[in-house]
Amino acid sequence: MKIALISFTLNGQILGKEIREKLRIDHYEVQLFTKCRYQKSKMAIYVEESIEMWTGKMFQQTEGIVFVGACGIAVRSIAPFLKDKKNDPAVIVVDDTGKFCISLLSGHIGGANELTNILARRISAIPVITTATDLNQKFAVDVFAKKNNLEMSDSCLAKEISAVLLAGKKVNIFSESNLPENLPEGLVFVKENTSFINLYIGIYRNRGNFNDATLFLTPKVITLGIGCKKETKSETIEQFVEQVCKENYIDKKAIRQVVSIDLKIREPGILEYCNKFNLSFRCFTNEELNRVKGEFSSSLFVEAITGVDNVCERSAVLGSNQGKLILKKKAHYGVTLAMAVEEWSVDFE
């Protein structure tokens, strides 16, 4: 996690240096800045511009900001740049004596609460966290989703689930992967299609007893194998992926990466599709694809051109570390698609 720390006094500079050294133990990368003209050390970069301008830059460049000073300075500095909990960085305030460590912004998804607790332990400060689920020691959906790399379908529903748990009521949960026997307080495991599901964890959609109040948590575990004719448009690829996902009840948010043969490494349509959806693109040689074990659809035509009997299925399995092929080759519009899913599980610790 990349953090920018700014201080305003000589004491703050000294404390900032200590914080940087202590957080290195937990693999945080901290860069020191100061607005104090009486610099005692060259360890901190003096900020010539206004604190508001500096804060705006740090909102774009870092994952967290630590203000060593007054809460009022921090609040006024960050106010113009606030967007939402998915985009705002973690913001923490530490007084320049190191007595209090306050989680000010993005406590859950941004990681400010976790960082506050870690930092407080390291410098023997008192952590100040005001998030209700933390204070009441209740399951927090957004924290759980972040730790397990799950995409939430609706942040508003996540708040509703937290409210239900805080009210002492039960939340029905289902997962396509195995869940531990002992779940956090308030969560009740139910079987798919047996009762209404509040929280669904998996790669499939619209197969169970859902309505608009079901929150879907989607693991990014699918590798999408693609083959296509030369100069195939990205719109054509996108349209076919959407169609295939819909027909097979697959949540497209579960797609982690796109793979193909190295002959397609500069295929414009595939590259544009990957850029649009922020997906990595990997390619393999025909020798690598031919070594993949499994039963695959075979095409003499494809083999004559590429040197391998099937591109999309073999590359999907190889890219997913020999994962399970959940969608065999589908062909349309000059595009072939296949999907493989790697092993996954969730952790409540």
N, C-alpha and C positions, 0 to 999 in steps of 0.2 A: 504494500500500500504506500503510495507516494503522498507525503504530507508536507505542507508548507507551514512553518511556525513563525509568527511575528511577535516581537516584544516591543515595549515602549519605555522601559527603564533599564538602568544598569543591572538591577536585581533580576529583571526579566531576562536579560541576556544570559546571565549566569545560569538561571534556571533552565532556559532554553537549551543551552549546551548540555546540561545534565539530562534533560528529556531526550535529546537526540541520542546520547550514548546509551541510555536505558532502553529506549525503544528499538535500538539495533538488535538487542537480545531477542526481540520478538519479530525480527525481520521487517520492521518498518523503515522506510527510507525518508529521512527528515531533512529538509533544507531550511536553514535559519535565515530570517530577515529581521530587520529592526527599524524603528522610527525614532530611536533615541540618538540624538546628535553627539552624545558623549560616549562614543563607542569605546568599550574597554578591550575589545577583541576584534580581530579581523575575521573571526569565524562566521559572523553574521553579515549579510549583504544589506547595506543601507538603502532604504526605499526613498527615492527622491520624489516620486509621484504621490498623489493623495492616497490615503488608505483605501478610499472607495475604489479608485482605479486599480490599485494593486489587488484588492479583493476580487474584482471582476475578472481579472486575468487568472487568478488562482482557481476560481470556480471552473474555468475551462481547462486548466492545466494539471490539477491535482485531484486526488480522491478524498483529501481531508485537509482541514485548516485548523490550526491551534492558535488561539489568541492568548498570549500571556499578558493579562491586563484585566480591565473592567468589562463586565458583560455589556454595558451600554455601548462601548466602542464597537464590540463585535456585532451587536444587533443593528446598529446604524449602518455598519459597513456592508453587511450581507443583505439587508432589506431590498435593495434595488434588483438583486440578482436571483431571488428565490423563484423557483419554477414548481417542482413537485418532488416527492420523495424518491422517485425513480432516477431523477437527474441531479438533484442537489448533493454536493459532497458532504461528508461528515464535518460538523463544526463543533469544536470543543473550546471551552474557556477555562484557563487556569489562572488564578490570581498570582501576582508576582512574588508572593511568599510561599507558594506551593501548598497552601492549606486545603483549598477546594479544587476539584476537577469536575467541570460541569458539562454534561452532554446537552448541547444547545440545538442541534439540527441534524436530521437524518439519523435518528437513533438506531432504527432497525436496519433498513435496507442499506443505508449509507455506512453503517458500522460504527456510529458514534458511541453507542452504549457500550459495545464491546471494547472499543479503544479507551473509553473513559475508565472502565474497570481495570484494564491492563495498566494504563498510565498511573492511576491512583495507587495501585499496588507497588509499582516501581519507584514512585517518589514519596510514598507514605502519605498520600493526600486522602481527603474524604471524597468519595465519588458522589455526585449529585445526578440522579437519573429520575425523571418524572413520568416516564412511560407507564401507563396503567398496568399492562400485562407483565412488565418486569416487576413492578412494585408488589403485585398480587401473585407473582410467581405462576402465571398462566401461560399456556402455549401461545406463541406468537407466530401466526402463519407467515408473515413476511420474512421474519428471521429464519424460520425453517426453510422457506423457499430459497433464500439466498445461499444458505449453507449447503444446500443440496443441488444447487444450480438448476432450479425449477422455474419455469416461466409461469407467472400468475395470469389467469385470464381476465381478472377484474380486481383492481386494488380496492374498490369500494366494497366488494363482497368480502375481502380480507378484513376490513374494518368491522363488517357485520358479524363475522365469525368471532372476532375478538370480543365484541360486545356480548354475544351469546354466552361465551365462556366466562366472561366477567360477571354475568348475571347468574352464574351457577347452573346453566343449562347444558345439555349434551349436544355434541356435534358428531354426526355420522360420517365416518371416513371409510373410503375404499381405496385400495392400491393394487395395481397390476403386479407389483413386486411384493415379496413377503414382508409383512410388518412384524416388529418385535411383539412378544407376548404382552409386555407391559407398556401401554401407551400413556402419554401425558394425561393428566387429570382432565376429564371432560370429553375426551375423544373416545368414540365407540366404534369399533370395527363392525362393518356390515358387509354382507355378501352382495355382489352385483345383482341388480334386478329384484332384490328381496324387499328393500325399503328405500325411502328417499335418501339420496346421498347429498350431504352438504359439501363434502370435500373429496374430490376425485383426483388420484395421483396416477398418471399414466400417459400413454401416447395415443390412446384411442378416444374418440368423441362420439356422442349420440348413440351409445349402445345400451346405456343403463337407464335407471329411473331418475332422470334429471329434469330440472326446469331452470328458470332464469336465476334461481337462487343457489345453483351449484357452482362452486368455485373449482376450476380445473387448475391443477399444478402439473406442468408438462416437463418431463426431463428431456434435455437435448441429447438424445442418444441414437438418432437415426442417421445413417450414412446413405446418401442418395447417389446411386450409380447412374450415369448418363452416357448415352451414345447418341449421335445425331449426324445428319447429313451436313456437309460443309455449308457455311453461311446460313444456318438455321437461326431465325430471329429469336431474341430473348423472350419476346412476348409469346411466341409459340411454345417455348419451353415452360414458361410460367403458366400458361393456360393448361397445358397437359398435366403439370404437377398438381395444380389445383383440382383438376378433374379426377385424377387418380386418388388423391387424398380424400376427396369427398366420397367417391365410390367405395373406398375401403375404410371409411370412418377414422382415418389417420389425421391427427392434429399436425398441421404443417410446421407448427412451432417446435416440434420435436426434431426437426432436421438440423443436424449440427454441422454437416459439411457435404460437399459435392465432390465426387471422384469420377475419374474416367481414365482412358488410355493416354499415353503421352503424345499421341498424334493430335490430340485435342487441346493441348496445353495453351494454345493461343486462339482457341475458338471464340470469336467475339460474342456470340449469343450466350454461351455458357458463362463467360466472364462477366457480362453485363447482368445476367440473372444473379450471379453470386454477389456482385457488388450491391445490387438493389436490396438484397435480403441479408447482407452482412454475413455471408457464408464463406468459409475457407474453401479453396479448390485445390485438390491434390490429383496428381496423375501418376500412373504406373506404366512400366514397360510391358510389352507382350510376354516377355520371359517371366516377369513377376506374376502376371495374371495367370499364365499357364500353370504355375506351381500351386495355385490355390486349390485346396481340396474341397470336394463337394459335388453334388449333382446339379448341373446347369443346363439351361436351354442351349441348343447348339445350332449354329448357322454356318454352312459352308461358304456362303457369300461373304459374311463378316470375316471369317477366318482367312479367306483369300486376300482380303484388303488389309486386315490388321495383324494377321498372324496369330490370332486367338479366336476361339469359336464363339465367345460371348464376352462383351465388354461390360455392360451395365451390371449384371449379376456378380461376376467375378470381382469387379472393382469395388462393389458395395460390400461384399464379404471381407475382402482384404482391407479396405479402409476402416472397417469396424472391428479390426483385430479378430477376425474369424467369428464374427457375430452371427446371429440367426437371420437367415433370409426370410423376411416377413412379406415381401412382395416380389414375386418372380417377374420376369421381363414383360413389360407392357409396351406396345408399339403403336404410335399414331403420329400423324403430322411430320413424319420423318425423324421422330425422336423415339428412343427406347429408354425406359426407366426401370429401375429395380431398387429395392430398399432392404437394408439389413440393420438390425438393432444390436447394439453391444449390451453386455450384461450390465444391469444397474440395480441399485437399491437405495433406500433412504435411511438417514440416521437422525434420531431425535435427540442425540446428546449435544 
